[in-house]
Amino acid sequence: MDIPQALIDTCKKRMEPYPAEGFLIGGGNPYADVLFVGEAPGEHELISKQPFTGRAGKELDKFLESAGISREDVYITSAVRSRPYKIVRKQKGEEVVIKRPNRKPTKKEIIAHAPILDYQIEKIDPTIIVTLGGVAYERLTGKKDKMTEIHGEAQKTKILKLKNTKDNTLVYGMKEYILFPFFHPASVFYNRKLEEMIYEDAKALAALIQHETS
């Protein structure tokens, strides 16, 4: 989807103080009824220029395919558009190897990119917002609920948006959305027992989409 260059430049400028790289808008159908919001792009995503194309993306595709949900019918974006990284130094013999693996975005980084997510939600005006993991869920609801307790249960709620770029405070907007909390697909890498629950949640999401958009 088209994003005003001034807005992109503003968000990039706001992100400059933080250790992050690249910039990914999102991808999919800009007229979709369903908007997926993830955490932040990883290395694979920055290379492919498409969200969720790395290991986590393959897991997401499995879950969506199992429920008959096509990427072509949804839009996928994230709370943060740049890849947050941490610097890790490891000694290998006489050589010091420096790596920059992904890390969870901070609250300041999420706030820095808040204007662009707010813009996309307003323009797409989705019927259903699917939050992929706790970072996206907290960004939009302000709640720190455990995903194991809320996953797969749709809720009608107002969502947070940036008050203004000077105040940097998130406030609730007036409109209510149907929000569907979904495990981040990477969660199965750390706990394979979640896989069955995620498949069930995908079926519940498909039923919700059918009911709300048909």
C-alpha positions in Angstrom: 0.0 0.0 0.0 1.1 3.6 -0.6 2.4 5.4 2.5 3.2 9.1 2.4 6.9 9.6 2.1 6.8 12.3 4.8 5.4 9.7 7.2 8.0 7.2 6.4 10.8 9.8 6.8 9.3 10.8 10.1 9.3 7.3 11.5 12.8 6.6 10.2 14.0 9.8 11.9 12.3 8.8 15.2 14.0 5.4 15.0 17.6 6.7 14.5 18.6 6.6 18.2 18.0 2.9 18.5 20.0 -0.2 17.3 17.9 -1.3 14.4 18.2 -1.6 10.6 16.2 -1.6 7.5 12.6 -0.6 6.9 9.6 -2.8 5.9 6.2 -1.3 5.2 4.2 -4.6 5.2 2.5 -6.7 2.5 -0.7 -8.2 1.2 -4.1 -6.9 0.2 -4.4 -3.2 1.1 -8.2 -3.6 1.0 -8.3 -6.6 3.3 -11.0 -7.2 5.9 -8.3 -8.8 8.1 -5.1 -7.2 9.2 -2.3 -9.2 10.9 0.0 -7.2 13.1 3.4 -8.8 14.1 6.3 -7.7 16.2 9.1 -6.6 13.8 10.9 -7.8 10.7 13.8 -10.1 10.8 16.8 -10.5 8.5 14.9 -12.6 6.0 12.1 -10.1 5.8 14.4 -7.2 5.1 16.0 -9.2 2.2 12.7 -10.4 0.7 10.9 -7.1 1.3 7.9 -9.1 2.5 6.7 -9.8 6.1 7.0 -13.2 7.7 9.2 -15.0 5.1 11.7 -16.5 7.5 11.3 -19.5 9.8 8.4 -17.9 11.6 6.8 -17.1 8.3 6.9 -20.7 7.2 5.1 -21.7 10.4 2.5 -18.9 9.9 1.9 -20.2 6.4 1.3 -23.7 7.7 -1.3 -22.5 10.2 -3.1 -20.3 7.7 -3.1 -22.9 5.1 -4.6 -25.5 7.5 -7.5 -23.1 8.0 -7.9 -22.1 4.4 -6.8 -18.5 4.9 -4.8 -17.1 2.0 -2.1 -14.4 2.4 -3.6 -12.8 -0.7 -6.7 -12.0 1.2 -5.1 -10.4 4.2 -2.6 -7.6 5.0 0.4 -8.3 7.2 2.3 -5.5 9.0 4.1 -5.0 12.3 4.4 -2.8 15.4 8.0 -1.9 14.4 9.2 -1.6 10.8 13.0 -1.9 11.3 14.8 -5.0 12.6 15.9 -4.4 16.2 19.2 -6.2 16.9 21.6 -6.8 19.7 25.4 -7.0 19.4 26.9 -10.3 20.5 30.7 -10.8 20.6 32.1 -14.3 20.7 35.7 -15.4 21.0 36.7 -18.1 18.5 40.4 -18.8 19.1 42.2 -15.6 18.4 39.3 -14.1 16.4 36.4 -12.1 17.8 33.2 -12.8 15.9 30.5 -10.1 16.1 26.9 -11.1 15.4 23.7 -9.0 15.4 20.8 -11.3 16.1 17.2 -10.2 16.3 15.8 -9.0 19.6 12.4 -7.9 21.0 11.6 -4.2 20.3 11.6 -1.8 23.2 8.6 0.4 24.2 10.5 3.4 22.7 11.0 1.7 19.4 7.3 0.7 19.3 6.3 4.3 20.0 8.8 5.6 17.3 7.0 3.6 14.6 3.5 4.1 16.1 2.4 6.7 13.5 2.8 4.4 10.5 0.8 1.6 12.1 -1.9 4.0 13.0 -2.0 5.3 9.4 -2.3 1.7 8.0 -5.1 0.8 10.4 -7.0 3.9 9.5 -6.5 3.4 5.7 -7.2 -0.4 5.6 -10.0 -0.1 8.1 -10.1 -3.8 8.8 -13.0 -5.7 10.2 -10.7 -8.0 12.2 -7.2 -7.3 13.6 -5.1 -10.4 14.4 -2.2 -9.7 16.8 0.7 -12.1 16.4 2.2 -12.4 19.8 2.3 -10.3 23.0 4.2 -7.3 21.5 1.5 -6.5 19.0 -1.3 -7.3 21.4 0.1 -4.9 24.1 0.8 -2.2 21.4 -2.9 -2.1 20.4 -4.7 -2.9 23.7 -2.2 -1.7 26.4 -2.8 -5.0 28.2 -0.1 -7.4 29.3 -2.3 -10.5 29.4 -0.7 -13.9 29.1 -1.1 -15.2 25.6 -1.8 -18.7 27.0 -4.9 -17.2 28.7 -6.3 -15.1 25.9 -5.3 -16.8 22.6 -8.0 -17.7 20.2 -10.7 -15.6 21.9 -12.0 -12.7 19.8 -12.7 -9.5 21.7 -14.3 -6.2 20.6 -12.1 -3.4 21.8 -10.9 0.1 21.2 -7.2 0.3 20.3 -4.3 2.5 21.1 -3.0 5.2 18.8 -0.3 7.8 19.2 -1.7 11.1 20.6 0.9 13.1 18.8 4.6 12.9 17.8 5.6 15.4 20.5 3.8 13.8 23.4 4.7 10.2 22.5 1.7 8.9 24.5 -0.6 6.2 23.3 -4.4 6.9 23.8 -7.5 4.9 22.9 -9.3 5.9 19.7 -13.0 6.0 19.4 -13.6 3.1 17.0 -13.9 -0.5 18.2 -12.4 -3.4 16.3 -12.7 -7.2 16.5 -9.3 -8.2 17.8 -8.1 -11.8 17.7 -5.1 -12.7 19.8 -2.9 -15.3 18.1 0.4 -16.8 19.3 3.4 -15.5 17.5 4.3 -18.3 15.0 7.9 -18.4 16.3 6.6 -19.5 19.7 6.5 -23.1 18.5 10.3 -23.0 18.2 10.5 -22.8 22.0 7.4 -24.9 22.9 6.2 -27.4 20.4 3.3 -28.2 22.6 1.7 -24.9 21.5 1.4 -26.2 17.9 -1.9 -28.0 18.4 -3.5 -25.0 20.1 -2.3 -22.7 17.3 -3.9 -25.0 14.7 -7.2 -24.8 16.6 -6.9 -21.0 16.9 -6.4 -20.8 13.1 -9.7 -22.8 12.6 -11.4 -20.4 15.0 -10.0 -17.4 13.2 -11.3 -18.8 9.8 -14.7 -19.3 11.3 -14.6 -15.7 12.7 -13.6 -14.3 9.3 -16.4 -16.2 7.6 -19.0 -15.0 10.1 -17.9 -11.3 10.1 -17.0 -10.8 6.4 -19.4 -12.9 4.4 
